[in-house]
């Protein structure tokens, strides 16, 4: 039981930028410097909460602050390798449904993924991708 509590303490908390976008700042204040605008659907790792603000990290490792209300619990992931393959089953030997380039946004269908993640492409294709090929888990 202690081992399970320890592993969940180190679990990453990922959210998705809600519609239409989120402004990311260098401090937890709208008076801070605007660093960039994150598009709707972009996954971010929540590192810290401070009142109505959250400190987040993006796929490139950049860290910034944004308002918590601009994030959604919906889970998306980004492909982090060129030519990542989405399969019909969680196996390298199953049929390839599509190949995704680095940076392609996919909806995470099963948030409890470990080795393989079940994902949905915006075109409706649903399949499995290696967890090591995506960012946002």
N, CA, C and O atoms as CSV, one atom per row, in Angstrom:
chain,resi,resn,atom,element,x,y,z
A,1,UNK,N,N,0.824,-1.180,0.000
A,1,UNK,CA,C,0.000,0.000,0.000
A,1,UNK,C,C,0.873,1.250,0.000
A,1,UNK,O,O,0.580,2.213,-0.709
A,2,UNK,N,N,1.936,1.240,0.786
A,2,UNK,CA,C,2.854,2.377,0.840
A,2,UNK,C,C,3.513,2.598,-0.518
A,2,UNK,O,O,3.707,3.738,-0.941
A,3,UNK,N,N,3.852,1.520,-1.190
A,3,UNK,CA,C,4.456,1.621,-2.522
A,3,UNK,C,C,3.495,2.279,-3.507
A,3,UNK,O,O,3.919,3.093,-4.326
A,4,UNK,N,N,2.215,1.942,-3.441
A,4,UNK,CA,C,1.230,2.554,-4.341
A,4,UNK,C,C,1.091,4.045,-4.051
A,4,UNK,O,O,0.970,4.847,-4.977
A,5,UNK,N,N,1.107,4.419,-2.789
A,5,UNK,CA,C,1.002,5.838,-2.430
A,5,UNK,C,C,2.224,6.599,-2.904
A,5,UNK,O,O,2.111,7.733,-3.370
A,6,UNK,N,N,3.393,5.983,-2.789
A,6,UNK,CA,C,4.631,6.634,-3.234
A,6,UNK,C,C,4.629,6.817,-4.737
A,6,UNK,O,O,5.053,7.862,-5.231
A,7,UNK,N,N,4.156,5.812,-5.482
A,7,UNK,CA,C,4.163,5.947,-6.946
A,7,UNK,C,C,3.164,6.999,-7.403
A,7,UNK,O,O,3.430,7.711,-8.372
A,8,UNK,N,N,2.012,7.119,-6.727
A,8,UNK,CA,C,1.040,8.130,-7.145
A,8,UNK,C,C,1.506,9.532,-6.770
A,8,UNK,O,O,1.089,10.510,-7.389
A,9,UNK,N,N,2.365,9.635,-5.762
A,9,UNK,CA,C,2.888,10.945,-5.375
A,9,UNK,C,C,3.779,11.509,-6.462
A,9,UNK,O,O,3.943,12.725,-6.562
A,10,UNK,N,N,4.359,10.636,-7.282
A,10,UNK,CA,C,5.246,11.079,-8.342
A,10,UNK,C,C,4.573,11.067,-9.714
A,10,UNK,O,O,5.229,11.321,-10.724
A,11,UNK,N,N,3.278,10.775,-9.760
A,11,UNK,CA,C,2.551,10.767,-11.025
A,11,UNK,C,C,2.443,12.199,-11.550
A,11,UNK,O,O,2.279,13.148,-10.784
A,12,UNK,N,N,2.536,12.325,-12.850
A,12,UNK,CA,C,2.435,13.635,-13.470
A,12,UNK,C,C,0.970,14.002,-13.660
A,12,UNK,O,O,0.143,13.142,-13.964
A,13,UNK,N,N,0.656,15.267,-13.483
A,13,UNK,CA,C,-0.692,15.762,-13.698
A,13,UNK,C,C,-0.696,16.533,-15.014
A,13,UNK,O,O,-0.079,17.592,-15.122
A,14,UNK,N,N,-1.384,16.006,-15.999
A,14,UNK,CA,C,-1.463,16.657,-17.297
A,14,UNK,C,C,-2.858,17.212,-17.509
A,14,UNK,O,O,-3.850,16.604,-17.108
A,15,UNK,N,N,-2.922,18.351,-18.131
A,15,UNK,CA,C,-4.180,18.995,-18.519
A,15,UNK,C,C,-4.042,19.397,-19.984
A,15,UNK,O,O,-2.984,19.241,-20.594
A,16,UNK,N,N,-5.133,19.917,-20.528
A,16,UNK,CA,C,-5.148,20.368,-21.909
A,16,UNK,C,C,-5.629,21.815,-21.934
A,16,UNK,O,O,-6.551,22.187,-21.207
A,17,UNK,N,N,-5.002,22.617,-22.768
A,17,UNK,CA,C,-5.438,24.003,-22.914
A,17,UNK,C,C,-6.847,23.986,-23.485
A,17,UNK,O,O,-7.111,23.336,-24.497
A,18,UNK,N,N,-7.758,24.716,-22.818
A,18,UNK,CA,C,-9.148,24.790,-23.264
A,18,UNK,C,C,-9.303,25.792,-24.395
A,18,UNK,O,O,-8.338,26.424,-24.826
A,19,UNK,N,N,-10.527,25.921,-24.863
A,19,UNK,CA,C,-10.801,26.850,-25.965
A,19,UNK,C,C,-10.820,28.278,-25.446
A,19,UNK,O,O,-11.241,28.476,-24.307
A,20,UNK,N,N,-10.408,29.255,-26.172
A,20,UNK,CA,C,-9.763,29.127,-27.478
A,20,UNK,C,C,-8.242,29.015,-27.373
A,20,UNK,O,O,-7.600,28.494,-28.285
A,21,UNK,N,N,-7.655,29.501,-26.268
A,21,UNK,CA,C,-6.205,29.461,-26.103
A,21,UNK,C,C,-5.879,29.872,-24.673
A,21,UNK,O,O,-6.766,30.268,-23.916
A,22,UNK,N,N,-4.611,29.776,-24.308
A,22,UNK,CA,C,-4.179,30.226,-22.975
A,22,UNK,C,C,-2.925,31.074,-23.136
A,22,UNK,O,O,-2.017,30.724,-23.890
A,23,UNK,N,N,-2.885,32.182,-22.426
A,23,UNK,CA,C,-1.692,33.027,-22.424
A,23,UNK,C,C,-0.784,32.527,-21.308
A,23,UNK,O,O,-1.236,32.314,-20.183
A,24,UNK,N,N,0.493,32.340,-21.619
A,24,UNK,CA,C,1.445,31.878,-20.625
A,24,UNK,C,C,2.362,33.023,-20.240
A,24,UNK,O,O,2.898,33.730,-21.093
A,25,UNK,N,N,2.529,33.191,-18.934
A,25,UNK,CA,C,3.278,34.310,-18.353
A,25,UNK,C,C,4.512,33.821,-17.612
A,25,UNK,O,O,4.648,32.633,-17.317
A,26,UNK,N,N,5.411,34.757,-17.317
A,26,UNK,CA,C,6.616,34.413,-16.562
A,26,UNK,C,C,6.378,34.400,-15.057
A,26,UNK,O,O,7.215,33.897,-14.308
A,27,UNK,N,N,5.254,34.943,-14.602
A,27,UNK,CA,C,4.883,34.973,-13.186
A,27,UNK,C,C,3.403,34.639,-13.050
A,27,UNK,O,O,2.673,34.708,-14.039
A,28,UNK,N,N,2.938,34.280,-11.855
A,28,UNK,CA,C,1.512,33.987,-11.679
A,28,UNK,C,C,0.673,35.255,-11.551
A,28,UNK,O,O,0.036,35.495,-10.526
A,29,UNK,N,N,0.686,36.062,-12.614
A,29,UNK,CA,C,-0.048,37.327,-12.629
A,29,UNK,C,C,-0.238,37.793,-14.068
A,29,UNK,O,O,0.663,37.656,-14.896
A,30,UNK,N,N,-1.401,38.338,-14.357
A,30,UNK,CA,C,-1.656,38.888,-15.690
A,30,UNK,C,C,-0.815,40.135,-15.943
A,30,UNK,O,O,-0.740,40.616,-17.074
A,31,UNK,N,N,-0.184,40.660,-14.895
A,31,UNK,CA,C,0.710,41.811,-15.042
A,31,UNK,C,C,2.128,41.376,-15.412
A,31,UNK,O,O,2.983,42.217,-15.690
A,32,UNK,N,N,2.378,40.065,-15.416
A,32,UNK,CA,C,3.691,39.551,-15.783
A,32,UNK,C,C,3.928,39.648,-17.283
A,32,UNK,O,O,3.041,40.036,-18.045
A,33,UNK,N,N,5.126,39.292,-17.688
A,33,UNK,CA,C,5.469,39.298,-19.113
A,33,UNK,C,C,4.798,38.116,-19.808
A,33,UNK,O,O,4.872,36.982,-19.334
A,34,UNK,N,N,4.147,38.389,-20.932
A,34,UNK,CA,C,3.542,37.326,-21.725
A,34,UNK,C,C,4.659,36.603,-22.476
A,34,UNK,O,O,5.417,37.221,-23.225
A,35,UNK,N,N,4.751,35.294,-22.268
A,35,UNK,CA,C,5.786,34.512,-22.929
A,35,UNK,C,C,5.327,33.984,-24.283
A,35,UNK,O,O,6.028,34.128,-25.284
A,36,UNK,N,N,4.147,33.373,-24.305
A,36,UNK,CA,C,3.576,32.897,-25.562
A,36,UNK,C,C,2.127,32.507,-25.358
A,36,UNK,O,O,1.627,32.467,-24.234
A,37,UNK,N,N,1.464,32.220,-26.462
A,37,UNK,CA,C,0.072,31.794,-26.445
A,37,UNK,C,C,0.039,30.310,-26.784
A,37,UNK,O,O,0.572,29.881,-27.807
A,38,UNK,N,N,-0.592,29.537,-25.913
A,38,UNK,CA,C,-0.733,28.100,-26.146
A,38,UNK,C,C,-2.067,27.846,-26.829
A,38,UNK,O,O,-3.102,28.309,-26.348
A,39,UNK,N,N,-2.065,27.120,-27.942
A,39,UNK,CA,C,-3.316,26.882,-28.669
A,39,UNK,C,C,-4.230,25.896,-27.944
A,39,UNK,O,O,-3.771,25.085,-27.139
A,40,UNK,N,N,-5.507,25.974,-28.235
A,40,UNK,CA,C,-6.481,25.033,-27.681
A,40,UNK,C,C,-6.057,23.607,-28.022
A,40,UNK,O,O,-5.624,23.322,-29.138
A,41,UNK,N,N,-6.190,22.723,-27.044
A,41,UNK,CA,C,-5.860,21.313,-27.257
A,41,UNK,C,C,-4.450,20.934,-26.852
A,41,UNK,O,O,-4.148,19.749,-26.712
A,42,UNK,N,N,-3.576,21.917,-26.660
A,42,UNK,CA,C,-2.182,21.628,-26.327
A,42,UNK,C,C,-2.080,21.013,-24.926
A,42,UNK,O,O,-2.599,21.582,-23.966
A,43,UNK,N,N,-1.420,19.860,-24.802
A,43,UNK,CA,C,-1.234,19.290,-23.473
A,43,UNK,C,C,-0.124,20.025,-22.716
A,43,UNK,O,O,0.868,20.456,-23.303
A,44,UNK,N,N,-0.314,20.155,-21.404
A,44,UNK,CA,C,0.698,20.747,-20.529
A,44,UNK,C,C,0.784,19.919,-19.250
A,44,UNK,O,O,-0.200,19.327,-18.807
A,45,UNK,N,N,1.963,19.890,-18.679
A,45,UNK,CA,C,2.166,19.208,-17.406
A,45,UNK,C,C,2.026,20.239,-16.292
A,45,UNK,O,O,2.739,21.242,-16.277
A,46,UNK,N,N,1.121,19.998,-15.376
A,46,UNK,CA,C,0.925,20.907,-14.247
A,46,UNK,C,C,1.970,20.568,-13.192
A,46,UNK,O,O,2.033,19.443,-12.696
A,47,UNK,N,N,2.785,21.562,-12.859
A,47,UNK,CA,C,3.863,21.364,-11.899
A,47,UNK,C,C,3.499,21.865,-10.506
A,47,UNK,O,O,3.908,21.285,-9.500
A,48,UNK,N,N,2.720,22.957,-10.458
A,48,UNK,CA,C,2.428,23.617,-9.193
A,48,UNK,C,C,1.172,24.455,-9.335
A,48,UNK,O,O,0.946,25.068,-10.378
A,49,UNK,N,N,0.357,24.484,-8.298
A,49,UNK,CA,C,-0.814,25.359,-8.265
A,49,UNK,C,C,-0.579,26.450,-7.235
A,49,UNK,O,O,-0.043,26.200,-6.155
A,50,UNK,N,N,-0.989,27.669,-7.585
A,50,UNK,CA,C,-0.831,28.823,-6.696
A,50,UNK,C,C,-2.071,29.684,-6.844
A,50,UNK,O,O,-2.142,30.532,-7.734
A,51,UNK,N,N,-3.047,29.468,-5.973
A,51,UNK,CA,C,-4.316,30.183,-6.091
A,51,UNK,C,C,-5.012,29.825,-7.390
A,51,UNK,O,O,-5.264,28.652,-7.664
A,52,UNK,N,N,-5.323,30.834,-8.189
A,52,UNK,CA,C,-6.001,30.626,-9.474
A,52,UNK,C,C,-5.017,30.381,-10.622
A,52,UNK,O,O,-5.419,30.319,-11.784
A,53,UNK,N,N,-3.741,30.242,-10.296
A,53,UNK,CA,C,-2.695,30.074,-11.297
A,53,UNK,C,C,-2.039,28.707,-11.186
A,53,UNK,O,O,-1.984,28.110,-10.111
A,54,UNK,N,N,-1.538,28.220,-12.327
A,54,UNK,CA,C,-0.779,26.965,-12.342
A,54,UNK,C,C,0.518,27.171,-13.114
A,54,UNK,O,O,0.563,27.872,-14.125
A,55,UNK,N,N,1.556,26.545,-12.611
A,55,UNK,CA,C,2.847,26.546,-13.301
A,55,UNK,C,C,2.865,25.285,-14.155
A,55,UNK,O,O,2.661,24.179,-13.654
A,56,UNK,N,N,3.114,25.463,-15.457
A,56,UNK,CA,C,3.049,24.336,-16.393
A,56,UNK,C,C,4.334,24.209,-17.205
A,56,UNK,O,O,5.110,25.153,-17.351
A,57,UNK,N,N,4.522,22.997,-17.725
A,57,UNK,CA,C,5.661,22.699,-18.610
A,57,UNK,C,C,5.086,22.165,-19.921
A,57,UNK,O,O,4.139,21.379,-19.916
A,58,UNK,N,N,5.664,22.595,-21.039
A,58,UNK,CA,C,5.206,22.081,-22.332
A,58,UNK,C,C,6.143,20.973,-22.817
A,58,UNK,O,O,7.102,20.623,-22.129
A,59,UNK,N,N,5.867,20.428,-23.992
A,59,UNK,CA,C,6.647,19.313,-24.523
A,59,UNK,C,C,8.117,19.663,-24.696
A,59,UNK,O,O,8.973,18.783,-24.601
A,60,UNK,N,N,8.426,20.927,-24.948
A,60,UNK,CA,C,9.812,21.349,-25.146
A,60,UNK,C,C,10.551,21.585,-23.835
A,60,UNK,O,O,11.751,21.857,-23.835
A,61,UNK,N,N,9.827,21.481,-22.706
A,61,UNK,CA,C,10.433,21.705,-21.408
A,61,UNK,C,C,10.331,23.134,-20.924
A,61,UNK,O,O,10.808,23.451,-19.834
A,62,UNK,N,N,9.713,24.010,-21.716
A,62,UNK,CA,C,9.539,25.403,-21.306
A,62,UNK,C,C,8.531,25.462,-20.163
A,62,UNK,O,O,7.519,24.761,-20.177
A,63,UNK,N,N,8.820,26.309,-19.171
A,63,UNK,CA,C,7.977,26.454,-17.994
A,63,UNK,C,C,7.373,27.847,-17.969
A,63,UNK,O,O,8.053,28.835,-18.247
A,64,UNK,N,N,6.079,27.920,-17.630
A,64,UNK,CA,C,5.383,29.206,-17.583
A,64,UNK,C,C,4.182,29.085,-16.655
A,64,UNK,O,O,3.856,28.001,-16.171
A,65,UNK,N,N,3.529,30.224,-16.418
A,65,UNK,CA,C,2.333,30.289,-15.580
A,65,UNK,C,C,1.122,30.615,-16.449
A,65,UNK,O,O,1.224,31.364,-17.420
A,66,UNK,N,N,-0.034,30.038,-16.085
A,66,UNK,CA,C,-1.281,30.353,-16.754
A,66,UNK,C,C,-2.426,30.232,-15.754
A,66,UNK,O,O,-2.280,29.608,-14.702
A,67,UNK,N,N,-3.542,30.820,-16.083
A,67,UNK,CA,C,-4.705,30.724,-15.201
A,67,UNK,C,C,-5.297,29.321,-15.287
A,67,UNK,O,O,-5.468,28.774,-16.377
A,68,UNK,N,N,-5.605,28.748,-14.134
A,68,UNK,CA,C,-6.142,27.388,-14.073
A,68,UNK,C,C,-7.447,27.259,-14.847
A,68,UNK,O,O,-7.726,26.205,-15.417
A,69,UNK,N,N,-8.251,28.323,-14.873
A,69,UNK,CA,C,-9.542,28.256,-15.562
A,69,UNK,C,C,-9.406,28.065,-17.067
A,69,UNK,O,O,-10.376,27.695,-17.729
A,70,UNK,N,N,-8.220,28.309,-17.620
A,70,UNK,CA,C,-7.988,28.128,-19.048
A,70,UNK,C,C,-7.602,26.711,-19.434
A,70,UNK,O,O,-7.366,26.422,-20.607
A,71,UNK,N,N,-7.536,25.814,-18.430
A,71,UNK,CA,C,-7.151,24.430,-18.701
A,71,UNK,C,C,-8.345,23.503,-18.547
A,71,UNK,O,O,-9.273,23.780,-17.787
A,72,UNK,N,N,-8.306,22.409,-19.275
A,72,UNK,CA,C,-9.367,21.417,-19.267
A,72,UNK,C,C,-8.815,20.085,-18.782
A,72,UNK,O,O,-7.634,19.793,-18.972
A,73,UNK,N,N,-9.661,19.278,-18.158
A,73,UNK,CA,C,-9.255,17.946,-17.704
A,73,UNK,C,C,-9.151,16.969,-18.877
A,73,UNK,O,O,-8.589,15.883,-18.732
A,74,UNK,N,N,-9.688,17.349,-20.033
A,74,UNK,CA,C,-9.588,16.498,-21.225
A,74,UNK,C,C,-8.117,16.230,-21.506
A,74,UNK,O,O,-7.282,17.122,-21.352
A,75,UNK,N,N,-7.798,15.026,-21.910
A,75,UNK,CA,C,-6.396,14.666,-22.090
A,75,UNK,C,C,-6.043,14.508,-23.569
A,75,UNK,O,O,-6.674,13.743,-24.298
A,76,UNK,N,N,-5.030,15.245,-23.986
A,76,UNK,CA,C,-4.445,15.106,-25.308
A,76,UNK,C,C,-2.968,14.793,-25.132
A,76,UNK,O,O,-2.392,15.040,-24.073
A,77,UNK,N,N,-2.369,14.256,-26.161
A,77,UNK,CA,C,-0.930,13.982,-26.176
A,77,UNK,C,C,-0.361,14.478,-27.494
A,77,UNK,O,O,-1.086,14.660,-28.472
A,78,UNK,N,N,0.941,14.694,-27.503
A,78,UNK,CA,C,1.640,15.094,-28.726
A,78,UNK,C,C,2.626,14.006,-29.125
A,78,UNK,O,O,3.313,13.433,-28.279
A,79,UNK,N,N,2.686,13.729,-30.415
A,79,UNK,CA,C,3.671,12.785,-30.927
A,79,UNK,C,C,5.035,13.444,-30.818
A,79,UNK,O,O,5.210,14.583,-31.250
A,80,UNK,N,N,6.008,12.735,-30.243
A,80,UNK,CA,C,7.323,13.351,-30.052
A,80,UNK,C,C,8.427,12.764,-30.924
A,80,UNK,O,O,9.588,13.153,-30.794
A,81,UNK,N,N,8.083,11.841,-31.803
A,81,UNK,CA,C,9.072,11.271,-32.720
A,81,UNK,C,C,8.512,11.299,-34.136
A,81,UNK,O,O,7.305,11.149,-34.323
A,82,UNK,N,N,9.365,11.486,-35.129
A,82,UNK,CA,C,8.861,11.442,-36.511
A,82,UNK,C,C,8.486,10.012,-36.903
A,82,UNK,O,O,9.183,9.061,-36.551
A,83,UNK,N,N,7.399,9.872,-37.621
A,83,UNK,CA,C,6.995,8.562,-38.129
A,83,UNK,C,C,6.446,7.611,-37.085
A,83,UNK,O,O,6.594,6.398,-37.227
A,84,UNK,N,N,5.820,8.124,-36.048
A,84,UNK,CA,C,5.216,7.258,-35.029
A,84,UNK,C,C,4.031,6.524,-35.648
A,84,UNK,O,O,3.249,7.108,-36.399
A,85,UNK,N,N,3.909,5.260,-35.331
A,85,UNK,CA,C,2.840,4.446,-35.932
A,85,UNK,C,C,1.721,4.187,-34.926
A,85,UNK,O,O,1.963,3.914,-33.751
A,86,UNK,N,N,0.492,4.281,-35.424
A,86,UNK,CA,C,-0.700,3.965,-34.646
A,86,UNK,C,C,-1.216,2.627,-35.174
A,86,UNK,O,O,-1.469,2.472,-36.369
A,87,UNK,N,N,-1.369,1.660,-34.257
A,87,UNK,CA,C,-1.730,0.289,-34.612
A,87,UNK,C,C,-3.173,-0.031,-34.209
A,87,UNK,O,O,-3.771,0.670,-33.393
A,88,UNK,N,N,-3.722,-1.107,-34.800
A,88,UNK,CA,C,-5.068,-1.562,-34.454
A,88,UNK,C,C,-5.113,-2.159,-33.055
A,88,UNK,O,O,-6.134,-2.064,-32.374
A,89,UNK,N,N,-4.037,-2.761,-32.627
A,89,UNK,CA,C,-3.933,-3.412,-31.311
A,89,UNK,C,C,-2.640,-2.948,-30.646
A,89,UNK,O,O,-1.755,-2.432,-31.329
A,90,UNK,N,N,-2.510,-3.118,-29.331
A,90,UNK,CA,C,-1.270,-2.722,-28.650
A,90,UNK,C,C,-0.137,-3.724,-28.896
A,90,UNK,O,O,0.326,-4.406,-27.982
A,91,UNK,N,N,0.293,-3.788,-30.158
A,91,UNK,CA,C,1.340,-4.728,-30.563
A,91,UNK,C,C,2.009,-4.227,-31.838
A,91,UNK,O,O,1.342,-3.721,-32.741
A,92,UNK,N,N,3.320,-4.369,-31.906
A,92,UNK,CA,C,4.081,-3.993,-33.109
A,92,UNK,C,C,3.711,-4.840,-34.321
A,92,UNK,O,O,3.955,-4.438,-35.458
A,93,UNK,N,N,3.128,-6.001,-34.084
A,93,UNK,CA,C,2.811,-6.901,-35.189
A,93,UNK,C,C,1.398,-6.706,-35.733
A,93,UNK,O,O,1.027,-7.347,-36.716
A,94,UNK,N,N,0.608,-5.837,-35.115
A,94,UNK,CA,C,-0.746,-5.597,-35.625
A,94,UNK,C,C,-0.704,-4.605,-36.791
A,94,UNK,O,O,0.336,-4.019,-37.091
A,95,UNK,N,N,-1.845,-4.436,-37.433
A,95,UNK,CA,C,-1.954,-3.569,-38.605
A,95,UNK,C,C,-1.712,-2.101,-38.226
A,95,UNK,O,O,-2.190,-1.622,-37.198
A,96,UNK,N,N,-0.958,-1.405,-39.083
A,96,UNK,CA,C,-0.717,0.022,-38.887
A,96,UNK,C,C,-1.896,0.794,-39.484
A,96,UNK,O,O,-2.224,0.640,-40.660
A,97,UNK,N,N,-2.523,1.624,-38.651
A,97,UNK,CA,C,-3.659,2.425,-39.107
A,97,UNK,C,C,-3.215,3.750,-39.722
A,97,UNK,O,O,-3.800,4.229,-40.694
A,98,UNK,N,N,-2.165,4.332,-39.136
A,98,UNK,CA,C,-1.660,5.604,-39.631
A,98,UNK,C,C,-0.258,5.832,-39.098
A,98,UNK,O,O,0.169,5.205,-38.128
A,99,UNK,N,N,0.443,6.735,-39.749
A,99,UNK,CA,C,1.757,7.186,-39.289
A,99,UNK,C,C,1.625,8.670,-38.986
A,99,UNK,O,O,1.072,9.431,-39.780
A,100,UNK,N,N,2.143,9.074,-37.819
A,100,UNK,CA,C,2.003,10.463,-37.382
A,100,UNK,C,C,3.372,11.124,-37.270
A,100,UNK,O,O,4.317,10.531,-36.750
A,101,UNK,N,N,3.470,12.349,-37.760
A,101,UNK,CA,C,4.701,13.119,-37.651
A,101,UNK,C,C,4.848,13.707,-36.260
A,101,UNK,O,O,3.886,13.775,-35.496
A,102,UNK,N,N,6.036,14.122,-35.947
A,102,UNK,CA,C,6.308,14.776,-34.672
A,102,UNK,C,C,5.424,16.020,-34.559
A,102,UNK,O,O,5.307,16.797,-35.506
A,103,UNK,N,N,4.799,16.199,-33.381
A,103,UNK,CA,C,3.959,17.356,-33.137
A,103,UNK,C,C,2.479,17.149,-33.408
A,103,UNK,O,O,1.676,18.039,-33.129
A,104,UNK,N,N,2.097,15.988,-33.947
A,104,UNK,CA,C,0.682,15.726,-34.214
A,104,UNK,C,C,-0.046,15.556,-32.881
A,104,UNK,O,O,0.432,14.868,-31.979
A,105,UNK,N,N,-1.201,16.190,-32.776
A,105,UNK,CA,C,-2.029,16.155,-31.578
A,105,UNK,C,C,-2.991,14.974,-31.653
A,105,UNK,O,O,-3.675,14.784,-32.658
A,106,UNK,N,N,-3.040,14.183,-30.582
A,106,UNK,CA,C,-3.937,13.044,-30.497
A,106,UNK,C,C,-4.706,13.120,-29.180
A,106,UNK,O,O,-4.159,13.551,-28.165
A,107,UNK,N,N,-5.954,12.708,-29.195
A,107,UNK,CA,C,-6.741,12.643,-27.965
A,107,UNK,C,C,-6.419,11.333,-27.254
A,107,UNK,O,O,-6.400,10.272,-27.879
A,108,UNK,N,N,-6.169,11.405,-25.964
A,108,UNK,CA,C,-5.883,10.215,-25.171
A,108,UNK,C,C,-7.210,9.588,-24.767
A,108,UNK,O,O,-7.975,10.191,-24.014
A,109,UNK,N,N,-7.490,8.383,-25.259
A,109,UNK,CA,C,-8.748,7.702,-24.994
A,109,UNK,C,C,-8.704,7.007,-23.633
A,109,UNK,O,O,-9.697,7.008,-22.905
A,110,UNK,N,N,-7.571,6.418,-23.288
A,110,UNK,CA,C,-7.417,5.710,-22.018
A,110,UNK,C,C,-6.311,6.372,-21.203
A,110,UNK,O,O,-5.133,6.171,-21.501
A,111,UNK,N,N,-6.657,7.158,-20.181
A,111,UNK,CA,C,-5.642,7.879,-19.406
A,111,UNK,C,C,-4.781,6.990,-18.507
A,111,UNK,O,O,-3.833,7.479,-17.891
A,112,UNK,N,N,-5.094,5.691,-18.420
A,112,UNK,CA,C,-4.321,4.775,-17.581
A,112,UNK,C,C,-3.278,4.009,-18.379
A,112,UNK,O,O,-2.843,2.936,-17.961
A,113,UNK,N,N,-2.881,4.539,-19.505
A,113,UNK,CA,C,-1.922,3.868,-20.374
A,113,UNK,C,C,-0.567,3.727,-19.697
A,113,UNK,O,O,-0.155,4.591,-18.923
A,114,UNK,N,N,0.121,2.632,-19.995
A,114,UNK,CA,C,1.457,2.413,-19.454
A,114,UNK,C,C,2.444,2.229,-20.607
A,114,UNK,O,O,3.256,3.116,-20.873
A,115,UNK,N,N,2.383,1.097,-21.285
A,115,UNK,CA,C,3.296,0.808,-22.391
A,115,UNK,C,C,2.717,1.265,-23.723
A,115,UNK,O,O,3.437,1.779,-24.579
A,116,UNK,N,N,1.423,1.076,-23.889
A,116,UNK,CA,C,0.701,1.477,-25.090
A,116,UNK,C,C,-0.416,2.430,-24.690
A,116,UNK,O,O,-1.037,2.260,-23.641
A,117,UNK,N,N,-0.668,3.422,-25.517
A,117,UNK,CA,C,-1.739,4.377,-25.245
A,117,UNK,C,C,-2.788,4.276,-26.347
A,117,UNK,O,O,-2.460,4.251,-27.534
A,118,UNK,N,N,-4.039,4.219,-25.941
A,118,UNK,CA,C,-5.132,4.223,-26.916
A,118,UNK,C,C,-5.456,5.678,-27.218
A,118,UNK,O,O,-5.752,6.458,-26.313
A,119,UNK,N,N,-5.399,6.037,-28.491
A,119,UNK,CA,C,-5.549,7.424,-28.909
A,119,UNK,C,C,-6.554,7.557,-30.052
A,119,UNK,O,O,-6.895,6.588,-30.731
A,120,UNK,N,N,-7.016,8.806,-30.239
A,120,UNK,CA,C,-7.935,9.115,-31.340
A,120,UNK,C,C,-7.380,10.315,-32.092
A,120,UNK,O,O,-7.062,11.340,-31.489
A,121,UNK,N,N,-7.265,10.189,-33.404
A,121,UNK,CA,C,-6.850,11.292,-34.265
A,121,UNK,C,C,-8.091,12.113,-34.608
A,121,UNK,O,O,-9.205,11.590,-34.575
A,122,UNK,N,N,-7.913,13.379,-34.933
A,122,UNK,CA,C,-9.061,14.248,-35.258
A,122,UNK,C,C,-9.874,13.746,-36.446
A,122,UNK,O,O,-11.031,14.131,-36.613
A,123,UNK,N,N,-9.272,12.887,-37.274
A,123,UNK,CA,C,-9.991,12.307,-38.411
A,123,UNK,C,C,-10.841,11.107,-38.009
A,123,UNK,O,O,-11.499,10.500,-38.855
A,124,UNK,N,N,-10.831,10.758,-36.708
A,124,UNK,CA,C,-11.648,9.651,-36.220
A,124,UNK,C,C,-10.924,8.333,-36.076
A,124,UNK,O,O,-11.507,7.371,-35.577
A,125,UNK,N,N,-9.684,8.254,-36.492
A,125,UNK,CA,C,-8.914,7.008,-36.375
A,125,UNK,C,C,-8.601,6.764,-34.909
A,125,UNK,O,O,-8.056,7.632,-34.228
A,126,UNK,N,N,-8.951,5.565,-34.423
A,126,UNK,CA,C,-8.681,5.182,-33.042
A,126,UNK,C,C,-7.770,3.965,-33.065
A,126,UNK,O,O,-8.046,2.983,-33.753
A,127,UNK,N,N,-6.684,4.038,-32.307
A,127,UNK,CA,C,-5.746,2.927,-32.265
A,127,UNK,C,C,-4.768,3.071,-31.122
A,127,UNK,O,O,-4.985,3.851,-30.195
A,128,UNK,N,N,-3.693,2.316,-31.195
A,128,UNK,CA,C,-2.703,2.267,-30.123
A,128,UNK,C,C,-1.353,2.768,-30.608
A,128,UNK,O,O,-0.919,2.455,-31.717
A,129,UNK,N,N,-0.702,3.543,-29.766
A,129,UNK,CA,C,0.628,4.069,-30.059
A,129,UNK,C,C,1.512,3.774,-28.858
A,129,UNK,O,O,1.037,3.746,-27.723
A,130,UNK,N,N,2.786,3.555,-29.106
A,130,UNK,CA,C,3.714,3.308,-28.000
A,130,UNK,C,C,3.774,4.549,-27.116
A,130,UNK,O,O,3.885,5.671,-27.610
A,131,UNK,N,N,3.702,4.339,-25.827
A,131,UNK,CA,C,3.742,5.454,-24.869
A,131,UNK,C,C,5.050,6.225,-25.001
A,131,UNK,O,O,5.078,7.429,-24.743
A,132,UNK,N,N,6.112,5.572,-25.391
A,132,UNK,CA,C,7.406,6.227,-25.536
A,132,UNK,C,C,7.451,7.175,-26.741
A,132,UNK,O,O,8.367,7.991,-26.853
A,133,UNK,N,N,6.466,7.069,-27.639
A,133,UNK,CA,C,6.420,7.911,-28.840
A,133,UNK,C,C,5.594,9.188,-28.659
A,133,UNK,O,O,5.506,10.006,-29.574
A,134,UNK,N,N,4.992,9.357,-27.481
A,134,UNK,CA,C,4.139,10.515,-27.245
A,134,UNK,C,C,4.534,11.247,-25.986
A,134,UNK,O,O,5.213,10.698,-25.119
A,135,UNK,N,N,4.102,12.500,-25.892
A,135,UNK,CA,C,4.319,13.306,-24.679
A,135,UNK,C,C,2.959,13.732,-24.142
A,135,UNK,O,O,2.085,14.161,-24.896
A,136,UNK,N,N,2.796,13.609,-22.846
A,136,UNK,CA,C,1.554,14.015,-22.211
A,136,UNK,C,C,0.949,12.950,-21.317
A,136,UNK,O,O,-0.190,13.082,-20.871
A,137,UNK,N,N,1.705,11.896,-21.054
A,137,UNK,CA,C,1.215,10.829,-20.161
A,137,UNK,C,C,1.716,11.055,-18.760
A,137,UNK,O,O,1.414,10.269,-17.862
